Amino acid sequence: MKLTHLILTCILCIPWLSHAETAILTTEYIYDTGPYPQIHATTIVETPTGLVTAWFGGTAEKNPDVCIWVSRQLPDGKWTESVETANGVQADGSRHPTWNPVLFQPKDAPLMLFYKVGPSPSTWWGELKTSSDGGKTWSAAQKLPKGIFGPIKNKPVQLANGDILCGTSNEADTKPSAWAIYFERTADLGKTWTRTELLHDGLKIGAIQPSILFLGGDKLQAVGRTKQSKVFQITSEDAGKTWGEISLTDLPNPNSGTDAVTLADGRHLLIYNHTAKGRSPLNLAVSKDGKTWEAALIFEDEPKKEFSYPAIIQTKNGLVHITYTWKRAKVKHVVLDPAKLTTKPITN
């Protein structure tokens, strides 16, 4: 399908777009059919050779046959067939599910694929693979050190000094389960690691899966998912070495994954489910300061369906790429021009 036809088709199939249709350039599914009845937890990255996406897929989340699958965008815009890139098969023949892949492209270094292996979030561990050819081939799996998990769902960031800072979190196997965020750091592409302590008790605010935003200088902000029906926020004044007190924003969250990115122009984009229950609609909000958010787009709003676990990046050409779980059946990919976004105050 030619690009112009694809754009026209995409606009016609999204009747709720009004002034926002000019911001959305294309929408597509990464694949039509795949060797997995269910998928979840998408991730996307720009490499020197093009875009790469990944997700976990199998019969159902938590089942041992769930593997990490990777697809690459070719120069003609088409996506390759997904390739099983990691699984939970152990040396003794036992098998565990894999979870939450995160792709990250450091500067002047191989592409990184972080993911988790284990029966459940309270028992899983982190593993890392790398690729020197834009995701065509991958290294053997490297198990991360005990107590280090890598980015738990959302992409890390690379700081001015080259450190890679990962937002991660703990889901304790207690009743009630404490969900607490913390941050991991590597200065040598994953060879050695340091980490903060848990940043809160995980009960008053049960928070996981941080995304990291740049507020200027050494000031960072993290936002993400909670059990308290609101998006959390927390800030650092020293490039993520120490963090302030966690708090809840006014934005709703139905205990579902979010993602966020700081644009080259300094604005921040947050993709999330703007509802206290369920995983529809799926929305985009924009902020200039990380405090006040305005409504920009609704990607999906079909009632009682699931549109969740998004990933969002800005590529070198200035465009924004988003992937997300579409009804647990497909990976949806949206491309938008952030310069054409129009926003309005959030009133409900």
Buried (B, 14 or more C-beta within 10 A) or exposed (E): EEEEEBBEBBBEEBEEBEEBBBBBBBBBEBBEEBEBEBBBBBBBBBBEBBBBBBBBBBEBBEEBBBBBBBBBBEEEBEBBEBBEBBBBBEEEEEBBBBBBBBBBBBEEBBBBBBBBBBEEBEEBBBBBBBBEEBBBEBEEBEEBBEEBBBBBBBBBBBBEEBBBBBBBBBBBEEEEBBBBBBBBBBBEBBEEBEBBEBBBEBBEBBBBBBBBBBBEEBBBBBBBBBBBEBBBBBBBBEBBBEBEEBEBBEBBBBBBBBBBBBBEEEBBBBBBBBBEEBBBBBBBBBBEEBEEBBBBBBBBBEEEBBBBBBBBBBBEEEBBBBBBBBBBBBBBBBBBBBEEBBBEEBEE
